[in-house]
Every structure is written in C-alpha cells, then in structure tokens.
Amino acid sequence: LCPINFRQFARELERRISRHGVSSGQWRSLRVLWEGDGITQRELSERVGATEATTVSMIRRLVRDGLVERRPDPDDARKVRIVLTPRARRLQARLIPYVDEVH
C-alpha cells in the first residue's frame, strides 16, 4: 500500500474498532496478544515496537478497560504476564474481520 492508502486504511479501521471502545494503540497490543497470550510486558513491547514506558501506559489502559490482567509468572517472581480477559477474547471475533472489510 502506498502511504496515502495506508493512512486511509488505518483511519477506517480505527473508526470501526473505536465503536467497540478500542483505540488504535490498544488494537496493536491486542493483535499481538491474540497471537500469543500470556507474554511478558517486555515481549509485548518488543512485538508492538514500542518503548517499555509506552507499553506500561498501554497496559494500564487495557487493564482499566477490562481487556487484560497482569498475572505473576509462576516460574519467575520478577516477571509479570499479560493475559487477555474473556472480554478481549470475544472482541477478537468482532474486530479481526474489520481488517478484511477495510482492505
């Protein structure tokens, strides 16, 4: 896609997902978590391509909105796993089809 088309795609996708109370930033995190639930904050940060500080803020919003939970890693007390809630899992079936619709 050329830059103009990508911007149009992103804008239209954001319009559709926002109906479900999901921002574009949350969308990026959710997409990663739908592919690999229960990853660490650092792994999420790397996969989304964001700084850890940005990821911390995003996770706070996802927790606030009832989309993820922080859970202690059973094997390493220093780590926290980011786990999808049932609400976030239900949203996957609603939001993923928007990509094809917009495309």
N, C-alpha and C positions, 0 to 999 in steps of 0.2 A: 504494500500500500504506500502511496506517496504521502508526505506529511499532512497535506490538507485532508485527504481521505481518512488518515488515521485519526486526526483530530475530530472529524465528523463522527467516525465510528465511536471514539471514546465518549464524546458528548452524548450521543444517542444511547449508548449502553448505560452511561451514568444516569440519564433521565429515567430509564426503565428500572434500574436497580434501586434508585432512590425511592421509588414507590413502596419498596419493602423496608425502608429505613436503613439502607446500607449505602455508605459513602464509597467513593472510588478507592480511597485508601483501605477501607475495610474489605472491599472486594478483592484487592490484591492479596491481602493476608488470608482471606477465606479460601481463595483459589489454591493457595499453597497448602493450607491445612486440609482441604478436601482431598488433596493428593497424598498427604502424609500427616495424619492427625497424631497429636502427642509428641511433636518435636519440641526442642528447647527454644527458648527465646533467641539465642544466638543463631540457631539453624534457621529460624523464621526470618531473622534479619538478613542473613546471607541469601536466602532464596528469594526474598522480596527485593533485595538490592537496596536496603535502607540502612541507615546508621542504627546502632543499638538504642540510642536515645530516642530516635523517631519510632522505633519498634516498641519501646516501653510505653510511649504515649498511645500508640495504636492499640496495644494490648489492653491498656486501661479502658479505652473506649469500647473495645469489644467485650470486655468483662461487664462494664456498665450497661451495655445494651443486651446482655444476656446471650452473647454468641459464643464466648469461650470461658473456660475456667482455668485457673492456674492450679496445678497439682504437683506435689513433691515427686521427684524422681525416686522410685523405690530402690534404685541401686546406688544413687549418689545424692546425698542430702544437700549438696551445694547447688544442684540443678533443679529447675522447675520446668515442668512440661506444660505446654499449651494445648488444651483439649477442647474440641468442639462440643457445644451443648446440643441437645436434641433439636432446639430451635434452629441452630445453624445447619444441622444436617437436613432438616426439612427445607430450608431455603435453597440448598444446593439443587434440588429438583426443580425449583421455580426459576432460579437465576441463570443456571448454565444454558438453558435453551435460548436465552436472550442473545448470546454470542452469535449463534447461527442466524437468528432472526435479523439482527442488525447487520451481519456480514452479507 
